[in-house]
Amino acid sequence: MNFDLSDEQKMLAEQARGLLAERVPFDRLRQLIDAHAEWDEPLWRELGSMGFLGANIPEEHGGLGLSELDLAMISQELGRANAAIPFASSIVLAADAIRLAGSDAQKAEWLPKLATGEVVGCFAYAEGPGDLLGSRVRFDQGKLTGTKHPVADAGVATIAVVQVGEALALARLSQPAVTRTRLDSFDQLRPHFRLQFTGAEAELLPRSGQIATLFDRAAAQAAFEAVGAAEACLHMARDYAMERQMFGRPLAGYQAIKHKLADLAVAVEMARSNAFYAGWAAADAHDELPAAAAAARLTAISAFEMGARENLQVHGGIGYTFEANCHFYYRRERTHAVALGNREHWAERLIANTPGSQTSKMSRGAA
């Protein structure tokens, strides 16, 4: 199967890469950290005005109506730039949840505003670290009660899509019955919050049963984000190794360094191929999406982890300083590795959706 990009997708990726390279230099990231900023708001507004935020939102709701792979090109370049914006929270999760599970009225109200960036969304599912899809938050007679944490980008969000058992509810975060508390986050450019609901007004998204699909689609986009970041680590390590002189010769001339970079390049390409498969499945082969998304998520986590660590190792002691740029990706990688569920969750999902394993389970059950 050929997963090559179309000319339009290549152009979209190049356009996003050029814009982000200009708008998000590493010095800009340091400025945001020093200012304790929760996001890069000017960048968000610019991406909204240029249509990037509405790439995958249907045209009838103010978006461009592009495919999952088109959206993935944007996710990949945002990962490469380590951009401090709530794209994954607002567009990949919240907007997609409303598109999949919302009523016609909810779509008409929120999707156009999400597409322009006027409204920012977040997605609240965990009820503690490592707790995927918590079940203690309650929805009763239009009211939400309970706590969700950690919730990425909740500090800048206007609305939250909240997982409640097998259902999804939508709540405005400006009401007095919602309390937002910023948590200490390892990745200072992707802040997380605790959301406490004390009888907050909310409305259900009526098309239930979409949570698993939503997570699979988000996993495909997260895989592309990780591929972009892992490739950035590879290029950063390569460039430094070619420039750094050790005993009168470039560091890149040593076999051990060559092997590190070659192994990382293989890991990146393996993750990329799985990400393409997941993106294709999300758009055209929904029956294959659960296994494809799990495989993409697993290989992308591994490639990004390897990239972030090897980049530090190649840089040596200087790589661990704030003045070097390695830490931006290492921090993002550690956060990315546990978002949407960790390795164990996605490994179990891959096994459960592999045809051979299903057959063996049924056989054991029959026996």
C-alpha positions in Angstrom: 0.0 0.0 0.0 1.4 3.4 -0.9 1.2 6.0 1.8 3.0 8.7 -0.1 1.7 12.3 0.4 -0.3 14.1 -2.3 1.2 17.3 -3.7 -1.4 19.3 -1.7 -0.5 17.5 1.5 3.2 18.2 0.9 2.4 21.8 0.2 0.4 22.0 3.4 3.2 20.5 5.5 5.7 22.9 3.9 3.5 25.9 4.6 3.0 24.9 8.2 6.7 24.1 8.7 7.8 27.5 7.3 5.4 29.5 9.3 6.2 27.7 12.6 10.0 27.9 12.0 9.5 31.7 11.7 7.1 32.1 14.6 8.4 29.5 17.1 12.2 29.8 17.4 13.6 28.3 20.6 14.1 31.8 22.0 10.4 32.3 21.8 9.8 29.1 23.8 12.2 30.4 26.5 10.3 33.7 26.6 7.0 31.8 27.3 8.6 29.7 30.0 10.2 32.8 31.7 6.8 34.6 31.5 5.0 31.5 33.0 2.7 31.8 30.0 0.0 29.1 29.5 0.2 29.3 25.7 1.4 31.2 22.7 -1.8 33.2 22.1 -0.5 35.2 19.1 0.5 32.0 17.3 -2.9 30.5 18.0 -4.7 33.6 16.6 -2.6 33.5 13.5 -3.2 29.8 12.8 -6.9 30.4 13.3 -7.0 33.3 10.8 -5.1 31.2 8.3 -7.5 28.2 8.5 -5.2 25.7 10.1 -7.4 25.2 13.2 -10.4 24.4 11.0 -8.6 21.9 8.7 -10.6 18.9 9.7 -13.9 20.6 10.7 -16.6 20.2 8.0 -17.1 23.1 5.6 -20.8 23.5 6.7 -19.4 24.4 10.2 -16.8 26.9 9.1 -13.9 24.6 8.5 -12.0 23.4 5.5 -13.3 19.8 5.5 -9.9 18.2 4.9 -8.9 14.6 5.6 -7.3 13.0 8.6 -4.0 12.9 6.8 -4.3 16.6 6.0 -4.8 17.3 9.7 -1.9 15.0 10.5 0.5 17.2 8.4 -0.3 20.1 10.8 0.1 17.8 13.9 3.4 16.7 12.6 4.8 20.2 12.1 3.5 21.4 15.5 5.4 18.5 17.1 8.5 19.4 15.2 8.3 23.0 16.4 7.3 22.1 20.0 4.6 24.7 19.7 2.9 25.9 22.9 -0.7 25.9 21.7 -3.7 23.7 22.6 -4.1 22.2 19.2 -4.4 18.6 20.4 -6.8 19.6 23.2 -9.1 21.9 21.3 -9.0 20.6 17.7 -7.9 16.9 17.9 -10.0 16.1 20.9 -12.7 18.6 21.9 -13.8 19.6 18.3 -13.7 16.0 17.1 -15.7 14.9 20.1 -18.4 17.4 19.2 -18.3 16.4 15.6 -18.6 12.7 16.4 -21.0 12.8 19.3 -22.7 16.2 19.3 -26.2 17.2 18.2 -26.7 19.3 15.1 -27.4 22.3 17.3 -24.2 21.7 19.4 -22.1 21.3 16.2 -23.6 24.5 14.7 -22.9 26.5 18.0 -19.4 25.3 18.7 -17.6 24.0 15.7 -17.4 27.3 13.8 -15.9 29.0 16.9 -13.4 26.2 17.4 -12.4 26.4 13.7 -11.4 30.1 14.0 -9.8 29.8 17.5 -12.4 32.1 19.0 -13.3 29.3 21.4 -10.7 27.0 22.9 -11.7 23.5 24.0 -10.2 20.9 26.3 -10.9 17.3 26.9 -11.3 16.0 30.5 -11.1 12.3 30.9 -8.6 11.3 33.6 -9.3 11.4 37.3 -5.8 11.0 38.5 -2.3 10.3 37.0 -2.5 7.1 34.9 -6.3 6.9 35.2 -7.6 6.7 31.7 -11.4 7.3 31.5 -12.2 7.9 35.2 -15.7 7.0 36.4 -16.3 9.1 39.6 -17.5 12.4 38.0 -21.3 12.4 38.0 -23.8 14.0 35.6 -27.3 14.4 37.1 -30.2 16.6 35.9 -27.9 18.8 33.8 -25.2 19.2 36.5 -21.6 17.9 36.7 -20.1 17.0 40.1 -16.6 15.7 40.7 -12.9 16.3 39.7 -10.9 15.7 36.6 -7.1 15.9 36.5 -4.8 16.3 34.9 -6.5 18.2 32.1 -4.2 19.6 29.4 -4.7 23.3 28.4 -7.7 23.8 30.7 -6.4 27.2 31.8 -7.0 28.8 28.4 -10.1 26.7 27.4 -13.5 28.2 27.1 -15.3 24.8 27.1 -14.6 21.3 28.3 -15.8 18.0 26.9 -16.0 15.9 30.0 -16.1 12.1 30.0 -18.8 10.8 32.3 -18.9 7.0 32.3 -19.7 6.0 28.8 -21.1 9.4 27.9 -19.6 12.8 27.1 -20.8 16.1 28.5 -20.0 19.7 27.5 -19.5 22.5 30.0 -18.6 26.1 29.9 -15.6 26.7 32.2 -16.4 30.4 33.0 -19.2 29.5 35.4 -18.6 29.8 39.2 -19.3 26.1 39.7 -16.0 25.3 37.9 -12.7 25.7 39.7 -9.4 25.5 37.7 -6.1 24.8 39.6 -2.8 24.8 37.7 -0.7 21.7 38.4 3.1 21.4 38.4 3.9 20.1 35.0 7.1 18.6 33.7 6.5 20.2 30.3 6.2 23.9 31.0 4.9 24.6 27.5 1.9 22.3 27.9 0.3 23.1 31.3 -2.1 20.8 33.0 -4.9 21.7 35.4 -7.3 20.2 37.9 -11.0 20.9 37.1 -13.4 20.7 40.0 -17.1 20.7 39.2 -19.6 21.5 42.0 -22.9 21.3 40.3 -21.7 22.9 37.1 -24.3 23.2 34.3 -23.6 20.9 31.4 -25.3 19.2 28.5 -24.8 15.7 27.2 -23.5 15.0 23.7 -26.3 12.7 22.5 -24.5 10.3 20.2 -22.9 8.0 22.8 -20.5 5.2 22.2 -17.9 7.4 20.4 -15.2 7.5 23.1 -13.1 4.6 21.8 -13.2 6.0 18.3 -12.3 9.4 19.5 -9.2 8.1 21.3 -8.1 6.1 18.3 -8.4 9.1 16.1 -6.5 11.2 18.6 -3.8 8.5 18.9 -3.2 8.7 15.2 -2.7 12.5 15.4 -0.5 12.1 18.5 1.6 9.7 16.5 2.2 12.3 13.8 3.0 14.9 16.4 5.6 12.5 18.0 7.1 11.7 14.6 7.6 15.3 13.9 9.3 15.9 17.2 11.4 12.7 17.0 12.7 13.7 13.5 13.5 17.2 14.9 15.6 15.4 17.6 17.3 13.3 15.0 18.2 16.4 12.9 19.4 18.3 16.0 21.6 15.5 17.1 23.0 15.0 13.6 23.8 18.7 13.1 25.5 18.9 16.5 27.6 15.8 15.8 28.7 17.1 12.5 29.8 20.4 14.0 31.3 19.3 17.3 35.0 18.4 17.1 36.5 15.7 19.3 40.2 14.9 19.1 40.6 16.7 15.9 37.7 15.2 14.0 33.9 15.6 13.9 31.9 13.7 16.5 29.8 12.3 13.7 32.9 10.5 12.4 32.8 8.1 15.3 31.1 4.7 14.7 29.2 4.8 18.0 27.6 8.1 17.1 26.8 6.9 13.6 25.0 3.8 15.0 23.0 5.9 17.4 21.8 8.2 14.7 21.1 5.3 12.3 19.1 3.4 14.9 17.1 6.6 15.6 16.4 7.1 11.9 15.0 3.6 11.6 12.8 4.1 14.6 11.5 7.4 13.2 10.6 5.8 9.8 8.9 2.8 11.5 6.8 5.2 13.5 6.0 7.3 10.4 4.8 4.3 8.5 2.5 3.2 11.3 1.2 6.8 11.7 0.4 6.9 8.0 -1.5 3.6 8.3 -3.5 5.0 11.3 -4.3 8.2 9.5 -5.4 6.3 6.4 -7.5 4.0 8.6 -9.1 6.9 10.4 -10.3 8.4 7.1 -11.0 5.3 4.9 -10.9 2.0 6.9 -12.6 2.4 10.2 -12.6 -1.3 11.0 -8.8 -1.3 10.9 -8.5 1.9 13.0 -8.3 0.3 16.5 -5.3 -1.9 15.7 -3.7 0.8 13.4 -4.0 3.5 16.0 -2.5 1.3 18.8 0.5 0.3 16.6 1.0 4.0 15.7 0.8 5.1 19.2 3.3 2.5 20.5 5.9 3.0 17.8 5.6 6.8 18.0 6.1 6.7 21.8 9.2 4.6 21.3 10.7 6.8 18.5 10.1 10.0 20.4 11.6 8.6 23.6 14.6 7.4 21.8 15.0 10.7 19.9 14.7 12.8 23.0 17.2 10.7 25.0 19.8 10.2 22.2 19.7 13.9 21.4 20.7 14.6 25.0 23.4 11.9 24.9 24.9 13.2 21.6 25.1 16.7 23.0 26.8 15.5 26.2 26.8 17.7 29.3 25.8 20.9 27.5 22.6 19.2 26.4 21.3 19.2 30.0 21.4 23.0 30.3 18.5 25.4 29.8 20.5 27.3 27.2 20.7 24.2 25.0 17.5 23.2 23.1 17.3 19.5 23.9 15.2 19.9 27.0 12.2 21.2 25.1 11.8 17.9 23.4 12.7 15.8 26.4 10.0 17.5 28.5 7.4 17.1 25.8 8.3 13.5 25.3 7.8 12.6 28.9 4.4 14.3 28.9 3.4 12.8 25.5 4.3 9.3 26.7 1.4 9.2 29.2 -1.2 11.3 27.4 -4.2 9.4 26.0 -3.0 6.3 27.9 0.5 4.8 28.4 2.3 2.0 26.5 0.5 -0.7 28.5 -3.0 0.6 27.5 -2.2 0.7 23.8 -0.4 -2.6 23.9 -3.5 -4.2 25.3 -5.6 -2.5 22.7 -3.4 -3.7 19.9 -3.6 -7.3 21.2 -7.3 -7.1 21.7 -7.8 -5.9 18.1 -5.4 -8.2 16.3 -7.4 -10.9 14.5 -5.2 -13.8 15.6 -5.5 -12.9 19.2 -9.3 -12.6 18.9 -9.5 -16.0 17.3 -7.3 -17.5 20.1 -9.5 -15.9 22.8 -12.7 -17.3 21.2 -11.1 -20.7 20.9 -10.1 -20.7 24.5 -13.5 -19.6 25.5 -15.2 -22.3 23.5 -12.9 -24.9 24.9 
